[in-house]
Amino acid sequence: MDTISNSVDETIAIGERLAKKLKKGDCVALIGNLGSGKTILTKGIAKGLGVKNAKYVNSPTFVIIKEYRGKLPLYHIDLYRLNKSSLIDAENFEEYFYGDGVTVIEWADKIRKLLPKKHTEVKLKVTGEDKRKIYILKRS
């Protein structure tokens, strides 16, 4: 499925709709350039999962993982500062990938080989100042 977002609010709404389809143990792999809307989409997913104060969800660039409580826990991972996937192995993420919550990974293309076989891949592409093309693909 692909869709167009014309604003931050629309990107958040897309994230909310995506969250309604997510369940325990699901993984969402976000791929896109800097400023493409990965964190904004994650705010929408958080909102859709019932995270209180989802507007405060921000990129965990320096801590790599942030956890939020909602109807399901949200594990928000940001790999922007990760230079080599060799610095990380699947064991570091297994508790999140197969845990009680939903895992959202920004810059997921950096660990593509470590992702669970079944995951949702979301590609975000800047097509204008506030406009984004968002592709949502189920991988299994």
N, C-alpha and C positions, 0 to 999 in steps of 0.2 A: 504494500500500500504506500502511496506517496501523497503528500499533501503540501500545501503552501501556507506559510504563516506570514502575515503582514505586520505583526507586532509582537512585543514581549507578551502581552496578555493572551494572544492567540497561541503562542508557543507554550505558555503555561497550561492553557486549556487542552492542547494536544497531549501534554504530559499527564494531565488528569484523566483524560479518556483512556490513555494507555494503561495507567495504574489500575483502572477498573477491571482490566483483563489479567492482571498479574496475580500470582499466588505464591505461597510459601515455596522457597527454593528457586524462584525464577531469577534469571540474570539478564540484564539489559546492557548491551555493549554500545556505547556512544562513540561515534567516529565523526570527526569534523575538524576544520581548522580553528585556530584561536579566534574567539569572537563569533563562532557559528551558532551558539545558543545551547551548548551542552548543559551548562549549569542551570540555565533558565528552564530547560525541559525537565531537569531533575527537580527543580522547585515544584513544577506541575505534578510530577510523579509523587513527590512528598505530600502535596496537597491532596491528591487523589487517594493516598494511603492513610489519610487522616493524621498526618504529622502536625502537631500544634505549632503555630508560628512558622509554617513552611516558608514564609517570606524571608526568614533568616537563614534558610539553607544556602550555604555558600560552598565554594570549591575548596576541598581539603588539600590544596596543593602542597602545603608544607608538612602536613601530618599524614598524608596519603589516604587515610580512612576516617570517616566520621560516621557515627551511628545515630539514628533518630528513631524515636518511638512513635508508632501510629497503630492502626489496626494490625499491621504487620511491621516488624522492624525494617528500617531502610538502612542498608549499608552503602554509603556513598564513597566510592574510590576514585581518586584522581591520579593518573599516572603521568601527568605532564612533565614532572621533573625526573622521571625515570629514564635514564639514558640507555640502559641495556636490559633486555628481558632476562639476560643471564643472571642479573642480580636478584632475581625473584624466581621462585618455583611454585608449582601448583599447590604444594602444602601450605604456603602462606595464605592462599585464598580459599582452600577447600571448606573451611569452617563457614565462610560467607556464601560460597557458591551453593553449598548443600545444607545450609542452615535453616533457621526458622523464619527468615525474612526474605526481602527482595534486595538483590545486589545491583547497583547501577555503577558502571565503570566508564569514566571519561578517559579518552585516549586509549580505548580498548584495543585498537589495532597494534599497540605496542606489545600486547601479550596474547595475540590472536591464537597461538598454539596452545595456550593454557586455558582458554575459555571452555566451559562445558560444551559438549556437542549440541545440546539443546539450549538455545538462548535466543533472545530477540536482539537483532542488530538494527541500530538506528543511525543512519547517515544524515548529517546536517550540512547543508551547503548554503553559503551566503549568495543571494541573488540580487540584493539591493541593500540600501542603508538599514532598513528594518525588516526586509523580506528574506525569508529562508525557505528552501525546499527541503522537506523532511521525508526520508524514505524509511519505512519500517518493514523489516523483513524477519520472518521466523526462520530460525536455523534449527535443524534437527538431525 
